[in-house]
């Protein structure tokens, strides 16, 4: 019997915890009226997703736009794991004092001297779990 996968909704607290554990996420935005996705290093800090940028990063142009951010961990063999999606407004952090504070306080991944902050306005998480044969019968 082939095991089936169940999709379980996660609450915001569990979604945030899983998001913190991911090493890489994906920033989703619009580019020339089409969807675009970029893998990014990030950290979670004070209710926001922080993405370090370099001086000439194309992502600086996202300042003031609504974006999505996604991270996941799905096992290729078992197809179980989780996915978390964030929706929010991107904001380029330009205040030097705030950049210094973020640089000292946030557990950064990646490099760069600029920062794009995505406020977590909405967060949705799902866990994919295997149903055992007993679960399927009952």
Order of alpha helices (4+ residues) and beta strands (2+ residues): beta-alpha-beta-beta-beta-beta-beta-beta-alpha-beta-beta-alpha
